Amino acid sequence: QQQVKQSPQSLIVQKGGISIINCAYENTAFDYFPWYQQFPGKGPALLIAIRPDVSEKKEGRFTISFNKSAKQFSLHIMDSQPGDSATYFCAASHYNFNKFYFGSGTKLNVKP
Amino acid sequence: EAGVTQSPTHLIKTRGQQATLRCSPISGHTSVYWYQQALGLGLQFLLWYDEGEERNRGNFPPRFSGRQFPNYSSELNVNALELEDSALYLCASSFVLADTQYFGPGTRLTVL
């Protein structure tokens, strides 16, 4: 059973547009939700993360929106740039971080 | 500061053979995690080592095993290779029970 479901699988956005990637989780015991960015040939790198005690977290052009009741969270990339073209993974973990569950990834292509 | 390193970059094996993948964590990190990234499936958690001990294991058969050495580097062994083992294998390191994992570039394993 997939613990974290991510959509869409791929996304094409024009430069300057807003990219939105969605994730849903099943286990209410999860309490840490990071997003990772992966460029070709590289390992994933932590982009931004949120805990369920807040509904939104913003870092620069990247925002996580969190809906605890719906068990959903999403990544918004404002003013998307060609350099943002990468694969994005959402993830979830229990409080002790001993195991992370990753979504299947979204390949973002920002057109110039 | 050096990041997580993995070797080899690419590995080609035939069915039934054994593969050994290596990982060196960031200096000071005691935890090492192994993930399998198969096409379209996101990252699947394999193993977590800390202080030389296996602390947690994902839903993989026993032919996936590993160990962590006194210098905190780690080895992943895959016995009796099957075609479906072809994937990118990622290693990540962190301080114990920390929320941020730092990933290496991965080892691309191809089973023919």
Backbone of each chain as ProteinMPNN parsed JSONL, in Angstrom:
{"seq_chain_A": "QQQVKQSPQSLIVQKGGISIINCAYENTAFDYFPWYQQFPGKGPALLIAIRPDVSEKKEGRFTISFNKSAKQFSLHIMDSQPGDSATYFCAASHYNFNKFYFGSGTKLNVKP", "coords_chain_A": {"N_chain_A": [[0.854, -1.19, 0.0], [0.595, 2.147, -0.948], [1.924, 4.713, 0.886], [2.142, 7.445, 0.55], [0.724, 9.437, -1.831], [1.292, 10.968, -4.91], [0.726, 13.649, -7.174], [0.653, 15.769, -10.115], [2.081, 13.286, -12.367], [3.742, 14.384, -14.241], [4.508, 17.738, -15.256], [4.023, 20.671, -17.051], [4.954, 23.978, -17.266], [4.711, 27.428, -18.007], [7.336, 29.863, -18.073], [7.399, 32.011, -15.3], [4.926, 31.288, -14.433], [2.707, 29.503, -12.111], [3.58, 26.625, -10.394], [2.079, 23.675, -9.276], [2.052, 21.021, -7.103], [0.708, 18.076, -5.804], [0.134, 16.131, -2.833], [-1.008, 13.285, -1.012], [-1.672, 11.628, 2.047], [-1.903, 8.652, 4.118], [-1.487, 7.782, 6.752], [-2.18, 8.953, 9.879], [-0.347, 9.32, 11.827], [1.881, 10.433, 10.813], [4.078, 13.186, 11.011], [5.8, 14.959, 9.853], [6.66, 16.61, 6.955], [8.418, 16.696, 4.239], [9.663, 18.238, 1.213], [11.47, 17.252, -1.611], [13.937, 18.064, -4.06], [15.12, 17.01, -7.164], [17.691, 16.964, -9.436], [18.717, 15.872, -12.728], [20.977, 13.147, -12.594], [21.76, 13.674, -10.045], [21.432, 13.289, -6.449], [18.389, 13.473, -4.486], [17.548, 16.617, -2.941], [16.821, 18.355, 0.044], [14.171, 20.632, -0.03], [12.074, 22.161, 1.161], [10.166, 22.009, 4.187], [7.441, 20.941, 6.319], [5.581, 20.939, 9.38], [2.677, 19.492, 10.999], [1.5, 21.404, 12.648], [1.199, 23.856, 11.542], [-0.411, 25.589, 8.82], [0.674, 26.543, 6.556], [3.791, 27.135, 4.93], [6.37, 29.22, 3.923], [9.103, 29.735, 1.784], [10.965, 31.82, 0.182], [10.276, 31.547, -3.207], [8.918, 29.233, -2.881], [6.255, 27.429, -1.485], [4.628, 25.549, 0.997], [1.475, 24.153, 1.365], [-0.707, 22.952, 3.814], [-3.151, 20.621, 4.704], [-4.577, 19.317, 7.263], [-6.94, 17.97, 7.999], [-7.848, 16.938, 5.619], [-5.767, 15.36, 4.997], [-3.742, 16.111, 3.209], [-1.147, 17.705, 1.319], [0.601, 20.305, -0.355], [2.874, 21.578, -2.845], [3.757, 24.735, -3.886], [5.128, 26.539, -6.483], [6.03, 29.656, -7.068], [6.227, 32.13, -9.694], [7.633, 30.483, -11.593], [10.702, 29.216, -12.859], [12.973, 28.368, -15.581], [15.188, 27.081, -14.433], [14.044, 25.737, -12.355], [13.228, 23.391, -13.321], [12.983, 20.07, -12.756], [12.797, 16.975, -10.881], [10.363, 16.513, -8.45], [9.822, 15.399, -5.176], [7.497, 14.488, -2.733], [7.332, 13.716, 0.766], [6.844, 11.795, 3.779], [7.004, 11.404, 7.311], [7.287, 9.715, 10.46], [7.42, 11.02, 13.846], [9.897, 10.272, 14.847], [11.568, 10.036, 12.732], [12.692, 7.738, 11.633], [12.035, 6.449, 9.378], [11.245, 7.253, 6.124], [8.599, 7.96, 3.907], [8.163, 8.151, 0.531], [6.653, 10.025, -2.138], [5.757, 9.28, -5.581], [6.966, 11.026, -7.299], [7.227, 14.034, -9.292], [7.756, 15.229, -12.437], [8.87, 18.234, -13.364], [8.692, 20.64, -15.897], [9.742, 23.666, -16.895], [8.94, 25.938, -19.214], [10.765, 28.217, -21.234]], "CA_chain_A": [[0.0, 0.0, 0.0], [1.406, 3.336, -1.047], [1.613, 5.572, 2.023], [2.069, 8.818, 0.073], [0.365, 9.483, -3.246], [1.701, 12.25, -5.464], [0.228, 13.965, -8.516], [0.648, 14.881, -11.275], [3.33, 12.596, -12.666], [4.557, 15.356, -14.958], [3.894, 19.062, -15.262], [4.677, 21.662, -17.908], [4.528, 25.315, -16.863], [5.436, 28.511, -18.662], [8.144, 30.72, -17.2], [6.603, 33.013, -14.611], [3.678, 30.703, -13.965], [2.7, 28.831, -10.803], [3.604, 25.156, -10.447], [1.423, 23.108, -8.097], [2.192, 19.561, -6.99], [-0.117, 17.652, -4.688], [0.386, 14.846, -2.193], [-1.969, 12.845, -0.015], [-1.105, 10.564, 2.869], [-2.902, 7.837, 4.802], [-1.203, 7.543, 8.166], [-2.317, 10.174, 10.671], [0.792, 9.417, 12.733], [2.936, 11.224, 10.176], [4.065, 14.569, 11.48], [6.844, 15.748, 9.215], [6.361, 16.484, 5.531], [9.403, 17.44, 3.444], [9.706, 18.169, -0.244], [12.813, 17.14, -2.139], [14.137, 18.431, -5.464], [16.176, 16.179, -7.733], [18.128, 17.252, -10.798], [19.265, 14.665, -13.369], [22.322, 12.755, -12.199], [22.022, 14.078, -8.652], [20.502, 12.773, -5.466], [17.405, 14.46, -4.024], [17.994, 17.582, -1.929], [15.701, 18.941, 0.768], [13.779, 21.944, -0.536], [11.272, 22.827, 2.188], [9.443, 21.006, 4.968], [6.416, 21.496, 7.199], [4.991, 20.075, 10.406], [1.227, 19.678, 10.94], [0.962, 22.442, 13.524], [0.963, 25.058, 10.745], [-1.118, 25.281, 7.582], [1.435, 27.027, 5.409], [5.16, 27.556, 5.168], [6.877, 29.84, 2.702], [10.525, 30.037, 1.72], [11.208, 32.392, -1.133], [9.197, 31.299, -4.165], [8.356, 27.918, -2.588], [5.289, 27.412, -0.385], [3.888, 24.315, 1.27], [0.161, 24.286, 1.989], [-0.984, 21.699, 4.518], [-4.533, 20.455, 5.132], [-4.519, 18.149, 8.144], [-8.206, 17.225, 7.993], [-7.924, 16.22, 4.34], [-4.539, 14.572, 4.863], [-3.144, 16.506, 1.932], [-0.246, 18.839, 1.331], [0.979, 20.641, -1.722], [3.997, 22.492, -3.079], [3.497, 25.769, -4.874], [6.324, 27.268, -6.913], [5.603, 30.903, -7.689], [7.16, 32.687, -10.668], [8.467, 29.342, -11.977], [11.828, 29.521, -13.728], [13.531, 27.169, -16.221], [16.087, 26.421, -13.486], [13.256, 24.918, -11.426], [12.928, 22.127, -14.0], [13.563, 18.99, -11.95], [11.784, 16.076, -10.336], [10.041, 16.868, -7.07], [9.257, 14.314, -4.376], [7.02, 14.755, -1.392], [7.633, 12.612, 1.671], [6.228, 11.893, 5.102], [7.733, 10.631, 8.31], [6.855, 9.773, 11.85], [8.171, 11.982, 14.635], [11.267, 9.851, 15.144], [12.337, 10.131, 11.483], [13.483, 6.56, 11.312], [11.609, 5.91, 8.093], [10.548, 8.219, 5.306], [7.809, 7.434, 2.803], [8.221, 9.118, -0.555], [5.744, 9.957, -3.27], [6.341, 8.712, -6.8], [7.711, 12.054, -8.008], [6.626, 14.846, -10.355], [8.775, 15.825, -13.296], [8.455, 19.585, -13.738], [9.406, 21.272, -17.003], [9.353, 25.065, -17.018], [9.272, 26.404, -20.564], [11.213, 29.631, -21.237]], "C_chain_A": [[0.89, 1.24, 0.0], [0.987, 4.318, 0.034], [1.434, 7.027, 1.612], [1.81, 8.794, -1.427], [0.597, 10.888, -3.783], [1.139, 12.411, -6.866], [0.523, 15.425, -8.848], [1.991, 14.201, -11.455], [4.289, 13.516, -13.397], [3.77, 16.646, -15.1], [4.709, 19.983, -16.156], [4.084, 23.024, -17.579], [5.347, 26.34, -17.647], [6.23, 29.311, -17.633], [7.269, 31.817, -16.614], [5.295, 32.485, -14.055], [3.817, 30.053, -12.59], [2.66, 27.315, -11.032], [2.993, 24.63, -9.161], [1.517, 21.593, -8.156], [1.491, 19.129, -5.699], [0.288, 16.289, -4.137], [-0.698, 14.56, -1.16], [-1.36, 11.689, 0.763], [-2.211, 9.854, 3.623], [-2.729, 7.831, 6.323], [-1.247, 8.849, 8.963], [-1.185, 10.337, 11.687], [1.959, 10.19, 12.112], [2.891, 12.64, 10.729], [5.238, 15.39, 10.959], [6.738, 15.504, 7.73], [7.347, 17.328, 4.73], [9.14, 17.305, 1.949], [11.169, 18.145, -0.669], [12.819, 17.485, -3.618], [15.301, 17.61, -5.999], [16.446, 16.579, -9.181], [18.736, 15.99, -11.398], [20.699, 14.399, -12.947], [22.693, 13.112, -10.775], [21.061, 13.354, -7.718], [19.506, 13.86, -5.067], [18.008, 15.37, -2.952], [16.77, 18.207, -1.277], [15.441, 20.355, 0.293], [13.084, 22.752, 0.562], [10.494, 21.748, 2.924], [8.456, 21.696, 5.892], [6.016, 20.461, 8.239], [3.512, 20.412, 10.501], [0.656, 20.739, 11.871], [0.774, 23.783, 12.809], [0.321, 24.66, 9.423], [-0.34, 25.719, 6.343], [2.84, 27.404, 5.839], [5.731, 28.06, 3.853], [8.37, 30.097, 2.833], [10.831, 30.51, 0.306], [10.024, 32.157, -2.057], [8.477, 29.986, -3.879], [7.458, 27.983, -1.35], [4.706, 26.026, -0.253], [2.564, 24.714, 1.896], [-0.213, 22.946, 2.578], [-2.426, 21.693, 5.009], [-4.616, 19.177, 5.937], [-5.792, 17.315, 8.049], [-8.351, 16.402, 6.709], [-6.738, 15.301, 4.116], [-3.883, 14.828, 3.512], [-2.165, 17.655, 2.157], [0.253, 19.073, -0.09], [2.15, 21.618, -1.745], [3.592, 23.463, -4.175], [4.816, 26.463, -5.195], [5.843, 28.496, -7.671], [6.671, 31.374, -8.671], [8.152, 31.601, -11.128], [9.502, 29.746, -13.019], [12.349, 28.239, -14.401], [14.489, 26.389, -15.31], [15.371, 25.584, -12.448], [12.922, 23.562, -12.042], [13.708, 21.005, -13.322], [12.443, 18.034, -11.592], [11.6, 16.398, -8.864], [9.366, 15.684, -6.372], [8.709, 14.874, -3.073], [7.342, 13.537, -0.533], [6.916, 12.846, 2.992], [6.991, 10.992, 6.052], [7.043, 10.727, 9.653], [7.77, 10.706, 12.629], [9.611, 11.575, 14.848], [12.137, 9.711, 13.896], [13.096, 8.877, 11.119], [13.095, 5.937, 9.977], [10.83, 6.984, 7.348], [9.796, 7.492, 4.192], [7.736, 8.512, 1.729], [7.092, 8.914, -1.552], [6.491, 9.489, -4.506], [7.068, 9.743, -7.661], [6.909, 12.759, -9.08], [7.747, 15.492, -11.139], [8.247, 17.153, -13.81], [9.341, 20.112, -14.861], [8.875, 22.696, -17.143], [9.868, 25.581, -18.36], [9.674, 27.876, -20.528], [10.275, 30.543, -22.026]], "O_chain_A": [[1.802, 1.376, 0.815], [-0.176, 4.715, 0.094], [0.672, 7.764, 2.239], [2.574, 8.208, -2.193], [0.156, 11.873, -3.19], [1.079, 11.459, -7.644], [0.632, 16.244, -7.935], [2.945, 14.524, -10.747], [5.503, 13.443, -13.202], [2.539, 16.652, -15.07], [5.931, 20.064, -16.034], [2.867, 23.205, -17.606], [6.531, 26.132, -17.912], [5.836, 29.418, -16.472], [6.501, 32.467, -17.323], [4.626, 33.172, -13.283], [4.891, 30.052, -11.989], [1.816, 26.803, -11.768], [3.346, 25.085, -8.073], [1.111, 20.968, -9.136], [1.664, 19.743, -4.647], [0.728, 15.409, -4.878], [-1.229, 15.469, -0.523], [-0.624, 10.873, 0.208], [-3.319, 10.374, 3.758], [-3.704, 7.869, 7.074], [-0.433, 9.745, 8.736], [-1.078, 11.378, 12.336], [2.909, 10.554, 12.805], [1.82, 13.224, 10.896], [5.619, 16.396, 11.559], [6.724, 14.36, 7.276], [7.145, 18.53, 4.559], [8.478, 16.371, 1.497], [11.994, 18.906, -0.163], [11.85, 17.239, -4.336], [16.35, 17.524, -5.36], [15.558, 16.538, -10.032], [19.218, 15.127, -10.665], [21.535, 15.303, -12.94], [23.823, 12.875, -10.347], [20.012, 12.868, -8.141], [19.76, 15.044, -5.291], [18.859, 14.953, -2.167], [15.801, 18.548, -1.955], [16.353, 21.178, 0.217], [13.468, 23.886, 0.85], [10.194, 20.696, 2.359], [8.603, 22.876, 6.212], [6.104, 19.257, 8.001], [3.115, 21.514, 10.122], [-0.556, 20.955, 11.883], [0.254, 24.734, 13.393], [0.487, 23.533, 8.958], [-0.656, 25.315, 5.224], [3.064, 27.914, 6.936], [5.597, 27.419, 2.811], [8.843, 30.606, 3.849], [10.941, 29.718, -0.629], [8.895, 32.524, -1.73], [7.515, 29.655, -4.572], [7.846, 28.516, -0.311], [4.335, 25.395, -1.243], [2.524, 25.508, 2.836], [-0.059, 21.912, 1.927], [-2.872, 22.643, 5.652], [-4.714, 18.085, 5.377], [-5.727, 16.086, 8.021], [-8.909, 15.305, 6.723], [-6.711, 14.544, 3.146], [-3.524, 13.904, 2.781], [-2.334, 18.467, 3.066], [0.315, 18.155, -0.908], [2.38, 22.372, -0.799], [3.143, 23.062, -5.249], [5.529, 26.915, -4.299], [5.315, 28.389, -8.777], [7.854, 31.07, -8.517], [9.365, 31.794, -11.056], [9.216, 30.513, -13.938], [12.186, 27.147, -13.856], [14.582, 25.166, -15.415], [16.002, 24.806, -11.733], [12.392, 22.683, -11.362], [14.939, 21.0, -13.321], [11.285, 18.251, -11.95], [12.572, 16.538, -8.123], [8.459, 15.057, -6.919], [9.382, 15.646, -2.391], [7.595, 12.451, -1.055], [6.446, 13.947, 3.28], [7.545, 9.964, 5.662], [6.319, 11.68, 9.943], [8.799, 11.136, 12.108], [10.474, 12.437, 15.015], [13.299, 9.316, 13.985], [14.063, 8.947, 10.36], [13.75, 5.008, 9.503], [9.874, 7.553, 7.876], [10.3, 6.53, 3.612], [7.304, 9.636, 1.984], [6.635, 7.794, -1.782], [7.71, 9.322, -4.48], [7.715, 9.382, -8.645], [6.024, 12.171, -9.701], [8.581, 16.209, -10.586], [7.297, 17.196, -14.592], [10.568, 20.042, -14.792], [7.707, 22.905, -17.469], [11.074, 25.648, -18.598], [9.016, 28.689, -19.879], [10.517, 31.747, -22.118]]}, "seq_chain_B": "EAGVTQSPTHLIKTRGQQATLRCSPISGHTSVYWYQQALGLGLQFLLWYDEGEERNRGNFPPRFSGRQFPNYSSELNVNALELEDSALYLCASSFVLADTQYFGPGTRLTVL", "coords_chain_B": {"N_chain_B": [[32.694, 21.335, 2.76], [32.642, 17.816, 2.334], [30.126, 16.019, 0.586], [27.694, 13.342, 0.7], [29.044, 10.412, -0.558], [29.033, 7.962, -3.153], [29.78, 4.735, -4.469], [30.104, 2.116, -6.94], [29.568, 4.48, -9.69], [28.094, 3.48, -11.783], [26.879, 0.178, -12.336], [26.973, -2.935, -13.763], [25.439, -6.0, -13.942], [24.717, -9.535, -14.197], [21.811, -11.651, -14.174], [21.319, -13.43, -11.136], [23.83, -12.945, -10.126], [25.845, -11.234, -7.59], [25.664, -7.999, -6.124], [27.539, -5.251, -4.894], [27.298, -2.275, -3.229], [28.54, 0.904, -2.277], [28.796, 3.41, 0.309], [29.662, 6.562, 1.594], [29.164, 8.516, 4.37], [28.317, 11.955, 5.249], [30.738, 13.694, 7.121], [30.554, 13.218, 10.586], [27.941, 12.435, 10.612], [25.971, 9.753, 11.774], [24.011, 8.078, 10.961], [22.906, 6.074, 8.272], [21.023, 5.697, 5.364], [19.41, 3.618, 2.993], [17.961, 3.658, -0.221], [15.802, 2.545, -2.851], [15.376, 3.587, -6.11], [13.304, 3.051, -8.425], [12.189, 3.209, -11.818], [9.557, 5.436, -12.145], [8.525, 4.798, -9.671], [9.215, 6.283, -7.488], [11.017, 6.839, -4.405], [11.927, 4.05, -2.613], [12.11, 2.914, 0.631], [14.817, 1.128, 1.926], [16.823, 0.294, 3.932], [18.015, 1.199, 7.213], [20.784, 2.255, 8.955], [22.508, 2.735, 12.013], [25.111, 3.693, 14.091], [26.444, 1.315, 13.539], [24.512, -0.647, 13.627], [21.643, -2.352, 12.294], [18.732, -0.585, 12.093], [16.189, -0.268, 11.069], [14.044, -1.591, 8.554], [12.932, -1.798, 5.216], [10.228, -2.974, 3.087], [11.492, -5.293, 1.699], [12.994, -8.232, 0.197], [15.057, -10.716, 1.96], [17.418, -10.974, 0.518], [18.399, -8.538, 0.06], [20.714, -6.838, 1.767], [22.922, -5.416, 4.232], [25.581, -3.499, 5.748], [27.122, -1.538, 8.324], [30.072, 0.173, 8.838], [32.74, 0.715, 11.329], [33.637, 3.328, 10.779], [31.389, 4.551, 9.966], [30.74, 4.388, 7.279], [28.963, 2.6, 4.699], [27.671, -0.43, 3.312], [25.781, -1.88, 0.75], [24.41, -4.91, -0.073], [23.26, -6.943, -2.652], [21.951, -9.943, -3.28], [21.663, -12.779, -5.526], [20.707, -11.546, -7.967], [17.937, -10.06, -9.645], [16.107, -9.227, -12.635], [14.354, -7.13, -12.113], [15.629, -5.74, -10.155], [17.054, -3.758, -11.215], [17.81, -0.433, -10.982], [18.119, 2.903, -9.586], [20.172, 3.272, -6.865], [20.06, 4.891, -3.899], [21.881, 6.502, -1.373], [21.638, 7.955, 1.812], [22.56, 10.244, 4.41], [22.51, 11.22, 7.874], [22.362, 13.04, 11.019], [21.616, 11.126, 13.945], [18.208, 10.281, 14.138], [17.468, 12.695, 12.991], [15.75, 15.309, 11.161], [16.469, 15.905, 8.579], [17.708, 14.421, 5.709], [20.6, 13.788, 3.832], [21.379, 13.289, 0.563], [23.321, 11.094, -1.529], [24.71, 10.891, -4.901], [23.929, 8.516, -6.029], [23.944, 5.056, -7.177], [23.78, 3.533, -10.22], [22.306, 0.603, -10.953], [22.291, -1.988, -13.197], [20.725, -4.834, -14.283], [21.254, -7.539, -16.279]], "CA_chain_B": [[32.523, 20.007, 3.386], [32.264, 16.805, 1.36], [28.797, 15.464, 0.755], [27.602, 11.887, 0.687], [29.609, 9.841, -1.777], [28.636, 6.587, -3.439], [30.538, 4.075, -5.531], [30.478, 2.848, -8.151], [28.509, 5.292, -10.282], [27.296, 2.536, -12.564], [27.222, -1.22, -12.092], [26.219, -3.831, -14.637], [25.53, -7.383, -13.494], [23.767, -10.436, -14.825], [20.894, -12.322, -13.242], [21.91, -14.433, -10.26], [25.064, -12.455, -9.513], [25.736, -10.391, -6.409], [26.143, -6.623, -6.295], [27.928, -4.549, -3.666], [27.291, -0.827, -3.408], [29.179, 1.53, -1.128], [28.365, 4.762, 0.646], [30.375, 7.255, 2.664], [28.291, 9.609, 4.824], [28.916, 13.232, 5.619], [31.476, 13.596, 8.374], [29.759, 13.537, 11.765], [26.657, 11.726, 10.547], [26.089, 8.347, 12.179], [22.942, 7.302, 10.332], [22.934, 5.877, 6.815], [19.795, 5.135, 4.824], [19.47, 3.158, 1.603], [16.689, 3.703, -0.945], [15.775, 2.095, -4.247], [14.565, 4.462, -6.951], [12.995, 2.425, -9.698], [11.509, 4.135, -12.726], [8.14, 5.662, -11.909], [8.071, 4.329, -8.357], [9.694, 7.098, -6.382], [12.048, 6.25, -3.555], [11.453, 3.013, -1.701], [13.039, 2.749, 1.741], [15.416, -0.204, 2.022], [17.493, -0.017, 5.185], [18.559, 2.285, 8.006], [21.828, 1.853, 9.883], [23.037, 3.764, 12.894], [26.108, 3.166, 15.031], [26.819, -0.052, 13.192], [23.403, -1.585, 13.778], [20.471, -2.172, 11.45], [17.685, -0.041, 12.964], [14.884, -0.405, 10.45], [14.135, -2.247, 7.268], [11.746, -1.659, 4.385], [9.558, -4.193, 2.632], [12.319, -5.918, 0.665], [13.384, -9.594, 0.592], [16.326, -10.814, 2.714], [18.615, -10.929, -0.322], [18.898, -7.174, 0.2], [21.284, -6.733, 3.098], [24.016, -4.452, 4.26], [26.237, -3.321, 7.022], [27.746, -0.235, 8.546], [31.407, -0.027, 9.393], [33.041, 1.615, 12.445], [33.79, 4.727, 10.334], [30.019, 4.915, 9.561], [30.443, 4.082, 5.876], [28.012, 1.494, 4.633], [27.674, -1.279, 2.132], [24.524, -2.559, 0.442], [24.609, -6.116, -0.863], [22.071, -7.529, -3.254], [22.281, -11.293, -3.739], [20.758, -13.441, -6.478], [20.099, -10.425, -8.678], [16.835, -10.268, -10.581], [15.999, -8.128, -13.599], [13.62, -6.01, -11.508], [16.49, -5.011, -9.218], [17.635, -2.636, -11.952], [17.29, 0.81, -10.401], [19.106, 3.797, -8.972], [20.222, 3.057, -5.429], [20.48, 6.121, -3.248], [22.285, 6.475, 0.025], [21.488, 9.236, 2.488], [23.071, 10.226, 5.776], [21.99, 12.256, 8.764], [22.567, 12.808, 12.438], [20.616, 10.152, 14.353], [16.843, 10.774, 14.349], [17.348, 14.064, 12.504], [14.693, 15.417, 10.167], [17.009, 16.136, 7.241], [18.621, 13.44, 5.151], [21.403, 14.297, 2.734], [21.512, 12.184, -0.381], [24.397, 10.983, -2.483], [24.257, 10.903, -6.301], [23.352, 7.235, -6.391], [24.589, 4.038, -8.011], [22.83, 2.976, -11.196], [22.508, -0.836, -11.108], [21.6, -2.594, -14.326], [20.8, -6.299, -14.262], [20.962, -8.062, -17.622]], "C_chain_B": [[32.042, 19.009, 2.342], [30.872, 16.283, 1.664], [28.85, 13.955, 0.835], [28.173, 11.374, -0.643], [29.194, 8.384, -1.917], [29.519, 6.03, -4.556], [30.032, 2.653, -5.716], [29.324, 3.713, -8.644], [27.54, 4.41, -11.049], [27.796, 1.118, -12.285], [26.341, -2.078, -12.978], [26.498, -5.262, -14.2], [24.55, -8.231, -14.301], [22.925, -11.115, -13.747], [21.616, -13.386, -12.419], [23.198, -13.993, -9.59], [24.772, -11.644, -8.259], [26.286, -9.004, -6.723], [26.463, -6.029, -4.936], [28.046, -3.062, -3.965], [27.819, -0.189, -2.128], [28.774, 2.983, -0.953], [29.235, 5.318, 1.766], [29.548, 8.455, 3.094], [29.062, 10.899, 5.031], [29.597, 13.077, 6.975], [30.616, 14.054, 9.548], [28.394, 12.861, 11.786], [26.862, 10.259, 10.929], [25.052, 7.46, 11.516], [23.115, 7.26, 8.816], [21.65, 5.171, 6.396], [20.046, 4.709, 3.381], [18.061, 3.165, 1.02], [16.884, 3.122, -2.338], [14.865, 3.04, -5.013], [14.393, 3.797, -8.306], [12.163, 3.38, -10.521], [10.033, 4.22, -12.392], [7.628, 5.27, -10.536], [8.551, 5.197, -7.206], [10.788, 6.391, -5.606], [11.409, 5.249, -2.6], [12.506, 2.776, -0.623], [13.513, 1.297, 1.839], [15.888, -0.502, 3.444], [17.935, 1.267, 5.878], [19.582, 1.694, 8.976], [22.216, 3.041, 10.748], [23.952, 3.102, 13.909], [26.383, 1.681, 14.792], [25.705, -1.076, 13.249], [22.298, -1.29, 12.749], [19.311, -1.755, 12.351], [16.286, -0.219, 12.37], [15.07, -0.951, 9.044], [12.832, -2.05, 6.506], [11.23, -3.006, 3.931], [10.303, -4.812, 1.448], [12.745, -7.308, 1.149], [14.756, -9.614, 1.249], [17.57, -10.776, 1.841], [19.166, -9.497, -0.445], [19.425, -7.065, 1.637], [22.409, -5.703, 3.063], [24.705, -4.464, 5.591], [26.807, -1.912, 7.098], [29.049, -0.471, 9.291], [31.677, 0.965, 10.533], [33.236, 3.073, 12.027], [32.474, 5.275, 9.77], [29.75, 4.759, 8.068], [29.593, 2.82, 5.836], [28.116, 0.782, 3.297], [26.281, -1.878, 1.971], [24.855, -3.734, -0.453], [23.277, -6.623, -1.385], [22.486, -8.871, -3.848], [21.261, -11.788, -4.755], [19.981, -12.405, -7.283], [19.004, -10.858, -9.641], [16.735, -9.041, -11.479], [15.35, -6.895, -12.973], [14.411, -5.265, -10.436], [17.167, -3.832, -9.899], [16.993, -1.336, -11.476], [18.465, 1.696, -10.015], [19.039, 3.56, -7.472], [20.854, 4.279, -4.768], [20.823, 5.866, -1.795], [22.087, 7.876, 0.59], [22.092, 9.128, 3.881], [22.464, 11.369, 6.574], [22.564, 12.033, 10.161], [21.446, 11.87, 12.878], [19.298, 10.841, 14.68], [16.684, 12.249, 13.961], [16.314, 14.126, 11.388], [15.215, 15.578, 8.749], [17.992, 15.052, 6.852], [19.324, 14.062, 3.953], [21.752, 13.138, 1.821], [22.797, 12.263, -1.194], [23.84, 10.954, -3.9], [23.699, 9.578, -6.788], [24.276, 6.327, -7.182], [23.526, 3.466, -8.926], [23.173, 1.509, -11.405], [21.66, -1.337, -12.266], [21.818, -4.091, -14.277], [20.353, -6.824, -15.621], [20.571, -9.532, -17.582]], "O_chain_B": [[31.145, 19.311, 1.555], [30.484, 16.122, 2.821], [29.915, 13.363, 1.014], [27.813, 11.863, -1.714], [29.026, 7.67, -0.929], [29.944, 6.752, -5.458], [29.575, 2.035, -4.754], [28.231, 3.68, -8.079], [26.323, 4.578, -10.969], [28.98, 0.897, -12.031], [25.116, -1.966, -12.95], [27.651, -5.68, -14.103], [23.674, -7.71, -14.993], [23.29, -11.144, -12.571], [22.426, -14.147, -12.947], [23.621, -14.59, -8.6], [23.617, -11.398, -7.91], [27.242, -8.855, -7.484], [25.758, -6.266, -3.954], [28.801, -2.649, -4.845], [27.571, -0.686, -1.029], [28.456, 3.686, -1.912], [29.508, 4.639, 2.756], [29.256, 9.326, 2.275], [30.292, 10.926, 4.994], [29.08, 12.402, 7.865], [30.024, 15.133, 9.515], [27.77, 12.729, 12.839], [27.8, 9.609, 10.468], [25.188, 6.236, 11.505], [23.424, 8.264, 8.175], [21.247, 4.176, 6.997], [20.796, 5.353, 2.647], [17.101, 2.742, 1.665], [17.965, 3.192, -2.921], [13.722, 3.269, -4.619], [15.215, 3.955, -9.209], [11.504, 4.266, -9.977], [9.336, 3.206, -12.358], [6.435, 5.391, -10.258], [8.308, 4.861, -6.047], [11.408, 5.451, -6.104], [10.469, 5.573, -1.875], [13.659, 2.472, -0.931], [12.709, 0.365, 1.834], [15.408, -1.44, 4.081], [18.194, 2.283, 5.233], [19.286, 0.758, 9.718], [22.251, 4.185, 10.293], [23.609, 2.083, 14.507], [26.534, 0.903, 15.734], [25.926, -2.25, 12.951], [22.056, -0.138, 12.388], [18.945, -2.489, 13.269], [15.307, -0.309, 13.11], [16.124, -0.787, 8.43], [11.751, -2.127, 7.089], [11.736, -4.051, 4.342], [9.789, -4.845, 0.33], [12.847, -7.546, 2.352], [15.528, -8.664, 1.123], [18.67, -10.57, 2.353], [20.253, -9.28, -0.981], [18.665, -7.186, 2.597], [22.786, -5.196, 2.006], [24.455, -5.314, 6.445], [26.951, -1.209, 6.098], [29.101, -1.23, 10.259], [30.941, 1.938, 10.695], [33.021, 3.972, 12.84], [32.457, 6.347, 9.164], [28.62, 4.982, 7.632], [29.515, 2.072, 6.811], [28.587, 1.333, 2.302], [25.676, -2.33, 2.944], [25.511, -3.57, -1.482], [22.296, -6.718, -0.647], [23.27, -8.929, -4.796], [20.142, -11.28, -4.833], [18.751, -12.393, -7.277], [19.117, -11.862, -10.345], [17.214, -7.96, -11.134], [15.74, -5.763, -13.258], [13.93, -4.281, -9.874], [17.785, -2.999, -9.235], [15.776, -1.166, -11.56], [19.629, 1.303, -10.102], [17.965, 3.64, -6.876], [22.0, 4.643, -5.033], [20.143, 5.118, -1.091], [22.346, 8.867, -0.092], [22.131, 8.044, 4.465], [21.973, 12.35, 6.017], [23.162, 10.997, 10.452], [20.405, 11.83, 12.222], [19.263, 11.843, 15.394], [15.862, 12.962, 14.537], [16.032, 13.117, 10.741], [14.454, 15.397, 7.798], [18.969, 14.79, 7.553], [18.709, 14.776, 3.16], [22.339, 12.142, 2.245], [23.292, 13.347, -1.506], [22.623, 10.988, -4.085], [23.066, 9.519, -7.841], [25.258, 6.773, -7.777], [22.494, 2.975, -8.467], [24.219, 1.196, -11.973], [20.447, -1.125, -12.297], [22.954, -4.564, -14.236], [19.226, -6.586, -16.055], [20.293, -10.126, -18.624]]}, "name": "protein", "num_of_chains": 2, "seq": "QQQVKQSPQSLIVQKGGISIINCAYENTAFDYFPWYQQFPGKGPALLIAIRPDVSEKKEGRFTISFNKSAKQFSLHIMDSQPGDSATYFCAASHYNFNKFYFGSGTKLNVKPEAGVTQSPTHLIKTRGQQATLRCSPISGHTSVYWYQQALGLGLQFLLWYDEGEERNRGNFPPRFSGRQFPNYSSELNVNALELEDSALYLCASSFVLADTQYFGPGTRLTVL"}
